[in-house]
């Protein structure tokens, strides 16, 4: 049994300005081939695997604390930044959209945000400001990187910041219903 005082999922707030600006706990830095995941019991970061293919994460990837997505995990977030953000770093992320996908038959939304304190990206206010290539690259990465593991992922659609913020509020409420508390 673990005794955990500072669990990043349960003891870090989602942010006072949520759902417009949220705290994101980074698990995987941009450019990594390692698939790091939060160990739900201990709150530590564990290496789940090295990606089976020659893919690298196209952006910083993590979760929104005190949230619970449809896949029974903290709600995922991708944070666009000019730098690779260190794992377990808390980053204020301005929410600009969402990528909705199905992973092994379950809904698995990925919120898209920009690092609020990164001058190279914080001028972006909505997903519509991103290039078409960004969407193609993201879709390609998520639909292909698990192929050598014989797992199927389907990117369904990209949504704007209003949809993303609605999903965040639902995930926060789902967390409250499930765990009976909020930070």
N, C-alpha and C positions, 0 to 999 in steps of 0.2 A: 504494500500500500504506500502511495506517495502522499506526502504532506507538502502542499504547495501554497506558498504565500503569494507569489506573484505569477499567476497563470495568465499568459497574454490573451487568451480567449475570454476568460471570465473576469479578470481584474484590471483590464485596460478599458477605459471608456471609449465608446464609438465616436465621441466628439460632440462638443456643445453646439456646433453649427450643422449637425446632421439633419436632413440627409444631403444638404448642398455641399458641405465639406465634412469629410469623415476621417477618423484615424484609420490608417492602414498599417497592419503589421506585416512586414515583408518576410516571406519565406524563401523566395528564390530570386536572386539578382538577375537582371537582364544579362543575357549572354551565357548563362549557365547551362550545362548539360545534366546537372544533378537535379533530381526531383526531391526537394526537401518538403516535408510536411510537419505540421504541428502534431506532436504526440498528445492526443486529447487527455490522457490520464495525467501525465507528468507536467505538461506545459513546455517541455523541451522540444527542440527542433530535431527531427530525425531524418536521415537520408533514406528515403523510400527505395530509390534506385537511381542508376545512371540511365538516362534515356537510351532506349535500345537503338535508336536511329542517330544519324549525324545532325540532328536538329539542336538548336539552342533557343532558349526562351527569348522571344522577341522584345519583351519588356519586363519590368519588375513585377513580381507576382506575389500576392499574399491574401490576407483576409481582413474583414472588418470585425473587430472584437464586439462581443455582446450581440452577435447576430447569429441566426440559424437559417440556412438555405433549405431548399426543397430536397437536397441530397443528404440532409442530416449532418452537415458540416457547417462551420462558419462560412458566411457569404464571401465568395472569392472576389478579389479586386485586382486589376492590373493597373499599375501606376506608371504613366509615361514621365520620363525624366531624362535629362542629359547625362546622367551618371548611373552607374550600377549601384543600387542601394543595398547595403549590408543586411543579411538575414537578421531577423528579430528587431530591426529598427522600426520605430513608429514614425510614420510619415503622414502629415496632413495632406489629404488628397481632395482636390476639387472634382466633384462628380460631373462627368460630361456625357456619359452614355452607358450602354450595356450590350454585351454580346450574349444572346440566348442560344443555348445549345443543349443537346441531348447526349449524355455520356452513359453508355451501357444501359440505355432505356430510361434513365432518370433525368429530370430537368437539372441543369447545372449552369445557372446564370453567372456571368463574369462581368462585374461592374468595371467600367473603364473610367479612370480618373487621371488627373495630371497633378504632379507634385506642386502643391500650392506655393512652396518657397523656392521654386526653380524658375528663374526669369526666362529661360528658354522655352518653357511650356505653359506657364501659368496664365498667359494671355488667351489660351484656348478655353472657350466657354461651352461648347457643345460639340458633339461627335460629328456634326455636319461640317465642321471646319477641318476635319482630317482628310487626307488624300485617299483616293480610291485604292491606291497601292497598299495603304495601311490595312484596309479591310481585307484585301486579297491575301496579304501576308499572314494576318492573324487567322483567318479562316483556314488557310493552307496548313499553318503550324498545328492548330488544334485538331484538324481532321486527319492529319497524317502522322503525327509524332508517336501515336500508339499503335500504328498499323503492324509493326513487327512483333507486337505483343498479342496480336489477333484480337484487339479491342476496337470497337466501332464508336466513333464520335461524329455527330452531325451538327454543324453550326446552322441554326435555323434562321436567325435574323439579327440585325443590329438595331438598337432602339436609342432614342434621344435621352437627354438628361432627366426629363420629366418621368419617363418610364423607369429609368434607373433609380430615381429617388423613391418612387412608389415601391419598387422591389426592396429597397433598403428598409423602408418603414415596415413592410410586411415581415422581413427577416428579423428585425428588432422585436416586433410583436411576437413572432414565433419563438424567439429566444425567451422572452418573458413568460409565455405560456408554458414552455417546456421546463425551464429551470426555476420559475417562480421568483426570479429576482433580476435586477439589472444593476450594473455598476453604479 
